[in-house]
Amino acid sequence: MQPKLRFEVLAIGLAAVLGSPACSGSEVIHTNSGSAGTGQVGGSGNNQGTGEVTGSVAGTSGSAGSAGNDGTAGTGIDPGTAGMGGSTGNGPGDAGTSGSAGASATGGGGGGGTMGAAGMTGTAGAGGSSRGGTTGTAGTSGTSGTGTGGTAGTGPIQVLIWNNALSYGHAARVGAITYLKMREATDNIKFDTTYAHTGNVSEGPSDTTFDASVFTDANLDKYDVVFFLDTTGTTIDDSQKASRRQALQDYIEKKGRGFVGTHSATDTYQGGTWAWYVNFLGSNFDSHSNAGTSGTAIWYNNTSHPILTAAGTPNPWNRTEEWYTFKSKPESIAGIKLLLTCHDTSITTERPTAWVHEMPVMAPATRGGRMFYTAFGHATSAFQEKQVMDLIIAGIKWAAYRL
């Protein structure tokens, strides 16, 4: 054999034993490595066994995470709950799959498996931006009606019952309290009888003791309405009568609060004993028909008023009462408006029997004091009449700026 030919045969045999060269690392773009592939490796000698060698195939990239949704805005009356943050997308891609094993080489060791292609790095999903819930509008509560001329609140109307009689005493000044209190829950009113006479009293005799200490600026401040329930005489006058009177006057004029009087509230401070009170209330009682006399009340000039409307006052209204006459015309006083006039079978002259007084606004008040009066209420039975009680309750609400 020629030397050249012998050299070529030896070269061929040597190649068969060593196998094909593997891919170099410089041919692979590494980002995320895949799981290793498996290749074959030749055994030692005589083109025998096929072994396996670990190859490497880069994995494919994971899908980019999707962007999270914006949080839902909170709503509500209280401050809104912050919206939930959007969920963040997945991070880098999943690892690549394993490379396939290298094919076995005939006569020699198996060639190394080829490297898998490099996986692309997955783009991280953007986290959803969370947006705080919008602040709900806070629910408003009425500001207290007990402030200086403040607007009416929404809690119970606070009413001071004052029923001290220092001349003629009506039994109804105590008998009415039970029926007034029956309207507390249904009409959002609280009647305070702390300073009132509440024991059994007979018709006629006047009261001999009383506690007028409630008539101070500070003590009256808690009430929306002062209710003179069948009072008579110089009803709040004690040893400190000047300060008692001034407290009530300031309560009306400087605080813009309410006042309600029934029946003999006009038989109170007779004979010029307190001119301010008489002018505020409208008049003094003069005379009356006998108790239980039939009569008729009508809307004055058929003119409506919120009190009459809220009470559903009949027009005409036939009932029995001790019908009053008065020493002067209340409607002659600025700010007084008649609601009802009446006549009865004993005294046929038409005259007032219910009216209101809207006082002018006086500093520091921001509203004028309000007064409602009705001559009804001689007997306890009057307060048992639903239509009479409806009229009084509506008068209380109106005087408290709740109607």
C-alpha positions as CSV (number, residue, x, y, z in Angstrom):
1,M,0.0,0.0,0.0
2,Q,1.3,3.4,-0.9
3,P,2.2,5.7,2.0
4,K,-0.3,8.3,1.0
5,L,-3.2,5.8,0.8
6,R,-2.2,4.3,4.2
7,F,-2.3,7.8,5.8
8,E,-5.9,8.5,4.5
9,V,-7.2,5.1,5.8
10,L,-5.7,5.9,9.3
11,A,-7.4,9.3,9.3
12,I,-10.8,7.9,8.5
13,G,-10.5,5.3,11.3
14,L,-9.5,7.9,13.8
15,A,-12.5,10.1,12.9
16,A,-14.8,7.2,13.4
17,V,-13.5,6.7,16.9
18,L,-13.6,10.4,18.0
19,G,-17.0,11.3,16.4
20,S,-18.2,14.7,15.1
21,P,-17.2,17.8,17.0
22,A,-20.0,19.4,19.4
23,C,-21.5,22.9,18.9
24,S,-19.3,25.5,20.6
25,G,-20.7,27.7,23.4
26,S,-20.2,30.7,21.2
27,E,-23.1,29.6,19.0
28,V,-25.7,29.9,21.8
29,I,-27.3,33.1,23.0
30,H,-27.9,32.4,26.7
31,T,-30.7,34.1,28.4
32,N,-32.7,31.6,30.4
33,S,-31.2,28.1,30.2
34,G,-33.5,25.2,29.3
35,S,-33.4,21.9,31.0
36,A,-30.4,19.8,29.9
37,G,-30.9,17.6,26.9
38,T,-29.3,14.1,26.8
39,G,-26.9,13.0,24.1
40,Q,-25.0,9.7,23.5
41,V,-21.4,9.0,24.2
42,G,-19.3,6.2,22.7
43,G,-18.0,3.4,24.9
44,S,-14.3,2.6,24.9
45,G,-13.1,0.7,21.9
46,N,-14.3,-1.3,19.0
47,N,-17.3,0.8,18.2
48,Q,-19.2,-0.9,21.1
49,G,-21.7,0.6,23.5
50,T,-23.6,3.7,23.2
51,G,-23.6,5.9,26.4
52,E,-25.4,9.2,27.1
53,V,-24.0,12.5,27.7
54,T,-25.9,15.5,29.1
55,G,-26.7,18.0,26.4
56,S,-28.3,21.5,26.9
57,V,-31.3,23.0,25.2
58,A,-32.4,26.4,26.3
59,G,-36.1,26.7,27.2
60,T,-38.6,28.9,25.5
61,S,-39.6,32.0,27.2
62,G,-42.7,32.3,29.4
63,S,-45.5,34.4,28.3
64,A,-45.5,37.9,29.6
65,G,-47.8,38.5,32.7
66,S,-51.0,40.4,31.9
67,A,-51.4,43.8,33.5
68,G,-53.5,43.9,36.6
69,N,-56.9,45.7,36.6
70,D,-57.3,48.9,38.3
71,G,-58.8,48.7,41.8
72,T,-62.5,49.5,42.0
73,A,-63.2,52.8,43.6
74,G,-64.7,52.7,47.1
75,T,-68.0,54.4,47.6
76,G,-70.2,55.1,50.6
77,I,-71.4,57.5,53.2
78,D,-68.3,56.9,55.3
79,P,-64.9,57.5,53.7
80,G,-64.6,55.1,50.7
81,T,-62.6,51.9,51.1
82,A,-59.5,51.9,49.0
83,G,-59.9,49.9,45.7
84,M,-58.0,46.5,45.5
85,G,-54.8,46.7,43.7
86,G,-54.6,44.9,40.3
87,S,-52.7,41.6,40.4
88,T,-49.2,41.7,39.0
89,G,-48.3,39.7,35.9
90,N,-46.1,36.6,36.0
91,G,-42.4,37.1,36.1
92,P,-39.7,35.7,33.8
93,G,-40.7,32.9,31.4
94,D,-40.9,29.2,32.4
95,A,-37.8,27.1,31.9
96,G,-37.2,25.6,28.5
97,T,-37.9,22.0,27.7
98,S,-35.1,19.4,27.7
99,G,-33.0,19.0,24.6
100,S,-33.4,15.8,22.6
101,A,-30.7,13.2,23.1
102,G,-27.9,13.1,20.4
103,A,-28.2,10.3,17.9
104,S,-25.9,7.4,18.2
105,A,-22.9,7.3,15.8
106,T,-22.1,4.1,14.0
107,G,-18.9,2.5,15.1
108,G,-17.9,5.2,17.5
109,G,-19.2,7.0,20.5
110,G,-22.4,8.9,20.2
111,G,-22.1,12.6,19.3
112,G,-23.1,15.2,21.9
113,G,-26.7,16.5,21.6
114,T,-27.1,19.9,20.1
115,M,-27.7,22.8,22.4
116,G,-31.3,24.0,22.5
117,A,-32.1,27.4,21.3
118,A,-32.0,30.0,24.0
119,G,-35.4,31.0,25.5
120,M,-36.4,34.7,25.4
121,T,-36.8,36.2,28.8
122,G,-40.5,36.8,29.5
123,T,-41.4,40.4,30.1
124,A,-42.9,40.8,33.6
125,G,-46.5,41.8,33.6
126,A,-47.0,45.3,34.8
127,G,-48.7,45.5,38.2
128,G,-52.2,46.9,38.1
129,S,-52.3,50.4,39.6
130,S,-54.6,50.4,42.6
131,R,-56.7,53.5,42.9
132,G,-58.0,54.6,46.2
133,G,-61.7,54.7,46.6
134,T,-63.3,58.1,46.3
135,T,-64.3,59.5,49.7
136,G,-68.0,59.1,50.2
137,T,-69.9,62.2,51.1
138,A,-70.5,62.2,54.9
139,G,-74.1,62.0,56.0
140,T,-75.2,65.6,57.5
141,S,-76.8,65.8,60.7
142,G,-78.8,68.7,61.6
143,T,-77.1,71.2,63.6
144,S,-78.6,71.8,66.9
145,G,-81.7,73.9,67.0
146,T,-80.6,75.0,70.5
147,G,-77.8,77.2,69.1
148,T,-78.2,80.9,68.9
149,G,-80.7,81.1,66.1
150,G,-79.3,77.8,64.7
151,T,-81.2,75.7,62.2
152,A,-83.4,72.9,63.6
153,G,-81.8,69.6,64.4
154,T,-83.2,66.1,63.8
155,G,-83.4,64.9,67.4
156,P,-86.5,65.1,69.5
157,I,-87.9,68.6,70.0
158,Q,-87.1,69.5,73.6
159,V,-90.1,71.1,75.3
160,L,-90.2,72.5,78.8
161,I,-93.7,72.1,80.4
162,W,-94.4,75.0,82.7
163,N,-97.9,74.8,84.4
164,N,-97.7,77.0,87.5
165,A,-101.0,78.6,88.3
166,L,-100.9,81.5,90.7
167,S,-104.5,82.6,90.4
168,Y,-107.2,80.2,89.1
169,G,-105.9,76.6,88.7
170,H,-107.1,74.4,85.9
171,A,-107.0,70.7,86.6
172,A,-106.1,70.2,83.0
173,R,-102.7,71.7,83.6
174,V,-101.8,68.3,85.1
175,G,-104.3,66.1,83.4
176,A,-103.0,67.1,80.0
177,I,-99.5,65.8,80.6
178,T,-100.4,62.1,80.2
179,Y,-101.9,62.8,76.8
180,L,-99.0,65.0,75.7
181,K,-96.5,62.3,76.6
182,M,-98.4,59.8,74.5
183,R,-97.3,61.8,71.4
184,E,-93.6,61.8,72.2
185,A,-92.6,58.7,70.2
186,T,-94.9,59.4,67.3
187,D,-94.0,63.0,66.9
188,N,-90.3,63.1,67.9
189,I,-90.9,65.3,70.9
190,K,-89.6,65.1,74.5
191,F,-91.7,66.8,77.2
192,D,-89.7,67.7,80.3
193,T,-91.9,67.9,83.4
194,T,-89.0,68.4,85.9
195,Y,-90.3,71.8,86.9
196,A,-94.0,71.1,86.4
197,H,-96.7,70.2,88.8
198,T,-97.5,66.6,88.2
199,G,-99.6,65.5,91.3
200,N,-103.4,65.3,91.4
201,V,-104.9,68.8,91.5
202,S,-108.5,69.9,91.7
203,E,-110.2,72.6,89.6
204,G,-109.9,76.1,91.0
205,P,-107.2,76.3,93.7
206,S,-103.9,77.8,92.7
207,D,-100.4,76.4,93.4
208,T,-98.6,77.5,96.6
209,T,-95.0,76.3,95.8
210,F,-93.0,76.2,92.6
211,D,-89.4,76.0,91.3
212,A,-88.6,78.7,88.7
213,S,-84.9,78.0,88.8
214,V,-85.1,76.7,85.2
215,F,-85.6,80.3,84.0
216,T,-82.0,81.2,83.6
217,D,-80.1,81.7,80.3
218,A,-78.1,78.5,80.8
219,N,-81.0,76.3,81.9
220,L,-83.4,77.4,79.1
221,D,-80.7,76.9,76.5
222,K,-81.4,73.1,76.3
223,Y,-85.0,73.6,75.1
224,D,-86.5,74.3,71.7
225,V,-89.9,75.3,73.1
226,V,-91.2,76.6,76.4
227,F,-94.9,75.5,76.9
228,F,-97.1,77.5,79.2
229,L,-99.7,74.8,79.9
230,D,-102.8,76.6,81.4
231,T,-100.7,78.9,83.5
232,T,-102.2,81.8,85.4
233,G,-101.0,84.9,87.4
234,T,-97.4,86.0,87.7
235,T,-96.4,82.5,86.9
236,I,-92.5,82.6,86.9
237,D,-92.1,85.4,89.5
238,D,-90.1,84.4,92.6
239,S,-87.6,86.4,94.6
240,Q,-85.5,86.7,91.4
241,K,-88.4,87.6,89.1
242,A,-86.4,90.3,87.2
243,S,-83.7,87.7,86.1
244,R,-86.4,85.1,85.4
245,R,-88.3,87.4,83.1
246,Q,-85.1,88.5,81.3
247,A,-84.1,84.9,80.7
248,L,-87.4,84.1,79.0
249,Q,-87.4,87.3,77.0
250,D,-83.8,86.6,75.8
251,Y,-84.7,83.1,75.0
252,I,-87.3,84.4,72.5
253,E,-85.6,87.5,71.2
254,K,-81.8,86.8,71.4
255,K,-82.0,83.0,70.7
256,G,-84.9,82.8,68.3
257,R,-86.6,80.0,70.2
258,G,-90.2,78.8,70.4
259,F,-93.1,79.3,72.8
260,V,-96.6,77.7,73.0
261,G,-99.5,78.7,75.2
262,T,-102.8,77.0,75.8
263,H,-106.1,78.4,77.2
264,S,-105.3,80.5,80.4
265,A,-101.7,81.4,79.2
266,T,-103.6,84.6,78.3
267,D,-104.9,84.8,81.9
268,T,-101.2,85.2,82.9
269,Y,-99.6,88.6,83.8
270,Q,-102.9,90.4,83.8
271,G,-103.2,94.1,84.7
272,G,-100.0,95.3,83.1
273,T,-97.8,93.3,85.5
274,W,-95.5,92.4,82.5
275,A,-96.2,94.3,79.4
276,W,-93.6,92.5,77.3
277,Y,-95.3,89.2,77.9
278,V,-98.7,90.4,77.0
279,N,-97.5,92.0,73.8
280,F,-95.6,88.9,72.9
281,L,-98.5,86.6,73.6
282,G,-101.0,88.9,71.9
283,S,-103.6,89.8,74.5
284,N,-105.1,89.0,77.9
285,F,-108.2,87.0,78.6
286,D,-111.3,89.0,79.3
287,S,-114.3,86.7,79.7
288,H,-115.7,83.3,78.6
289,S,-118.8,81.3,78.0
290,N,-119.6,78.4,80.4
291,A,-117.4,75.3,80.1
292,G,-118.9,72.8,77.7
293,T,-120.7,75.3,75.5
294,S,-121.1,74.4,71.9
295,G,-119.4,76.5,69.3
296,T,-117.7,76.6,66.0
297,A,-114.1,77.5,64.9
298,I,-113.2,78.4,61.4
299,W,-110.0,79.2,59.4
300,Y,-109.6,82.9,59.6
301,N,-110.5,84.4,56.2
302,N,-110.1,80.8,54.9
303,T,-106.4,81.5,54.9
304,S,-104.2,78.4,55.2
305,H,-101.1,78.0,57.5
306,P,-98.6,75.1,57.9
307,I,-100.0,74.4,61.4
308,L,-103.6,74.0,60.2
309,T,-102.5,71.9,57.2
310,A,-100.3,69.6,59.3
311,A,-103.0,69.2,61.9
312,G,-105.7,68.6,59.4
313,T,-107.8,71.1,61.3
314,P,-111.5,70.9,60.2
315,N,-113.1,74.0,58.6
316,P,-115.6,74.6,60.1
317,W,-114.8,72.8,63.4
318,N,-117.7,72.1,65.8
319,R,-116.8,71.3,69.4
320,T,-117.5,72.2,73.0
321,E,-115.2,74.4,75.1
322,E,-115.0,77.3,77.5
323,W,-114.8,79.9,74.7
324,Y,-112.7,82.9,75.5
325,T,-113.0,86.6,74.6
326,F,-110.0,89.0,74.9
327,K,-109.2,92.5,76.0
328,S,-107.6,93.6,72.8
329,K,-107.2,92.4,69.2
330,P,-104.0,90.3,68.9
331,E,-104.0,90.9,65.1
332,S,-103.3,94.5,65.7
333,I,-99.7,93.6,66.8
334,A,-97.1,93.4,64.1
335,G,-96.1,89.8,63.4
336,I,-99.3,88.2,64.7
337,K,-101.4,86.2,62.3
338,L,-104.8,84.8,63.2
339,L,-105.3,81.1,62.4
340,L,-108.8,80.4,63.8
341,T,-111.7,82.6,64.9
342,C,-114.8,81.3,66.7
343,H,-118.3,82.0,67.9
344,D,-120.4,79.9,70.3
345,T,-124.0,79.6,71.3
346,S,-123.6,81.9,74.3
347,I,-121.3,84.6,72.8
348,T,-122.0,84.9,69.1
349,T,-119.4,87.6,68.3
350,E,-116.7,86.2,66.1
351,R,-113.3,86.6,67.8
352,P,-109.8,85.0,67.7
353,T,-109.2,81.6,69.3
354,A,-105.8,80.6,67.8
355,W,-102.9,82.6,66.3
356,V,-99.2,82.8,65.8
357,H,-96.6,85.5,66.4
358,E,-93.4,85.6,64.3
359,M,-91.0,87.9,66.1
360,P,-88.5,90.1,64.3
361,V,-84.9,88.9,64.1
362,M,-82.7,90.5,66.8
363,A,-79.0,90.1,67.2
364,P,-77.3,87.8,67.9
365,A,-80.1,85.5,66.8
366,T,-80.2,84.6,63.1
367,R,-84.0,83.9,63.2
368,G,-87.0,85.4,65.0
369,G,-88.7,83.7,68.0
370,R,-92.0,82.0,67.3
371,M,-95.2,81.8,69.4
372,F,-98.3,79.7,68.9
373,Y,-101.4,80.1,71.1
374,T,-104.8,78.4,71.3
375,A,-107.6,79.2,73.7
376,F,-108.6,75.6,73.7
377,G,-107.8,73.4,76.7
378,H,-110.0,74.3,79.6
379,A,-110.7,70.7,80.6
380,T,-108.5,67.6,80.4
381,S,-111.0,66.2,78.0
382,A,-110.0,68.8,75.4
383,F,-106.5,67.2,75.3
384,Q,-108.1,63.8,74.7
385,E,-109.6,65.1,71.5
386,K,-107.3,64.0,68.7
387,Q,-108.0,67.2,66.6
388,V,-107.1,69.5,69.5
389,M,-104.0,67.5,70.3
390,D,-103.0,67.5,66.6
391,L,-103.3,71.3,66.6
392,I,-101.1,71.7,69.7
393,I,-98.5,69.3,68.4
394,A,-98.3,71.1,65.0
395,G,-98.0,74.4,66.9
396,I,-95.0,73.0,68.9
397,K,-93.3,71.8,65.7
398,W,-93.9,75.1,64.0
399,A,-92.6,77.1,66.9
400,A,-89.4,74.9,66.9
401,Y,-88.9,75.5,63.2
402,R,-89.7,71.8,62.5
403,L,-92.7,72.4,60.3
